[in-house]
Amino acid sequence: MAWWQIVLGWGGGIISAVIAASVAVRSARKTPYEALRALVELHDSEHLSDEQRAVLDKAIEWEIGRLAGITNARWRGFWAYVRERVRQLLPAAAPGQRDLFGEQIDQAFQRRPRQPPPSP
């Protein structure tokens, strides 16, 4: 066997494992729309107390805030969308408030002006 056959064999196995894992994670995770729909259906059921409805109201407000953040970020561009998705994956406060890692995320995705190459 040539060296390139070995490299392609291992590389193909690793790439196929990454693809399979990403498909499994994506199919196991609910979209925000599905989560919001489930909360609204639960809110409309008749066997809930006022306290339980208040908790569901807060949860629905949270999901609407997440959807609004994602939608607004999509309109602002690719990196704004990526920043918002990372922000939503990390531990966070209520929508509209700064989360635990907000400043670090903003610094990581901040655009830096291009510097001209040094002259010889």
C-alpha positions as CSV (number, residue, x, y, z in Angstrom):
1,M,0.0,0.0,0.0
2,A,1.2,3.5,-0.8
3,W,1.3,6.2,1.8
4,W,-1.5,8.2,0.2
5,Q,-3.9,5.2,0.4
6,I,-3.3,5.0,4.2
7,V,-3.7,8.7,4.6
8,L,-6.9,8.8,2.6
9,G,-8.3,5.7,4.4
10,W,-7.8,7.3,7.9
11,G,-8.9,10.7,6.6
12,G,-12.1,9.3,5.1
13,G,-12.9,7.5,8.4
14,I,-12.4,10.7,10.4
15,I,-14.4,12.8,8.0
16,S,-17.3,10.3,7.9
17,A,-17.3,10.2,11.7
18,V,-17.5,14.0,12.0
19,I,-20.3,14.1,9.4
20,A,-22.2,11.3,11.3
21,A,-21.8,13.1,14.6
22,S,-23.0,16.5,13.3
23,V,-26.1,14.9,11.7
24,A,-26.9,13.1,15.0
25,V,-26.5,16.3,17.1
26,R,-28.6,18.3,14.6
27,S,-31.4,15.8,14.5
28,A,-31.4,15.4,18.3
29,R,-31.7,19.1,19.0
30,K,-35.1,20.8,18.8
31,T,-35.3,24.0,16.9
32,P,-36.4,27.2,18.8
33,Y,-39.7,27.1,16.8
34,E,-40.5,23.6,18.0
35,A,-39.7,24.5,21.6
36,L,-41.9,27.6,21.3
37,R,-44.7,25.6,19.8
38,A,-44.5,23.0,22.6
39,L,-44.6,25.8,25.2
40,V,-47.6,27.5,23.7
41,E,-49.5,24.2,23.4
42,L,-48.7,23.5,27.1
43,H,-49.8,27.0,28.0
44,D,-53.2,26.5,26.3
45,S,-54.0,23.3,28.3
46,E,-56.7,23.7,30.9
47,H,-55.3,21.9,33.9
48,L,-52.7,24.6,34.8
49,S,-52.7,26.8,37.8
50,D,-52.0,30.6,37.6
51,E,-48.4,30.1,39.0
52,Q,-47.7,27.5,36.3
53,R,-49.0,29.8,33.6
54,A,-46.8,32.6,34.9
55,V,-43.8,30.3,34.6
56,L,-44.8,29.3,31.1
57,D,-45.3,33.0,30.2
58,K,-41.6,33.6,31.2
59,A,-40.4,30.6,29.2
60,I,-42.4,31.7,26.1
61,E,-40.9,35.2,26.5
62,W,-37.4,33.6,26.7
63,E,-37.9,31.6,23.5
64,I,-39.3,34.6,21.7
65,G,-36.2,36.6,22.8
66,R,-34.0,33.8,21.4
67,L,-35.8,33.8,18.1
68,A,-35.6,37.5,17.8
69,G,-31.9,37.5,18.6
70,I,-31.2,34.8,15.9
71,T,-33.4,36.6,13.3
72,N,-31.8,40.0,13.9
73,A,-28.3,38.5,13.8
74,R,-29.1,36.8,10.4
75,W,-30.0,40.2,9.0
76,R,-26.7,41.7,10.2
77,G,-24.5,39.1,8.6
78,F,-22.7,35.8,9.0
79,W,-20.4,36.7,11.9
80,A,-23.2,38.4,13.8
81,Y,-25.2,35.2,13.4
82,V,-22.3,33.0,14.6
83,R,-21.7,35.3,17.5
84,E,-25.4,35.1,18.5
85,R,-25.4,31.3,18.2
86,V,-22.3,31.0,20.4
87,R,-23.8,33.5,22.9
88,Q,-27.0,31.3,23.1
89,L,-25.0,28.1,23.7
90,L,-23.1,29.6,26.7
91,P,-24.7,30.2,30.1
92,A,-26.7,33.3,29.8
93,A,-29.0,35.7,31.6
94,A,-32.4,36.8,30.4
95,P,-32.7,38.0,26.8
96,G,-31.6,41.6,26.4
97,Q,-29.1,41.3,29.4
98,R,-25.4,40.7,29.1
99,D,-24.5,37.1,29.6
100,L,-21.5,35.7,31.5
101,F,-19.1,35.7,28.5
102,G,-20.6,38.5,26.4
103,E,-17.6,40.8,26.4
104,Q,-15.2,37.9,25.6
105,I,-17.4,36.9,22.7
106,D,-17.6,40.4,21.4
107,Q,-13.8,40.8,21.6
108,A,-13.2,37.4,19.9
109,F,-15.5,38.3,16.9
110,Q,-14.6,42.0,16.7
111,R,-13.3,43.0,13.3
112,R,-9.9,44.3,13.4
113,P,-8.7,46.7,10.7
114,R,-6.2,45.3,8.3
115,Q,-2.7,46.4,8.8
116,P,-0.5,47.1,5.8
117,P,2.4,44.6,5.5
118,P,5.7,45.9,6.9
119,S,7.9,47.5,4.3
120,P,11.4,45.9,3.9
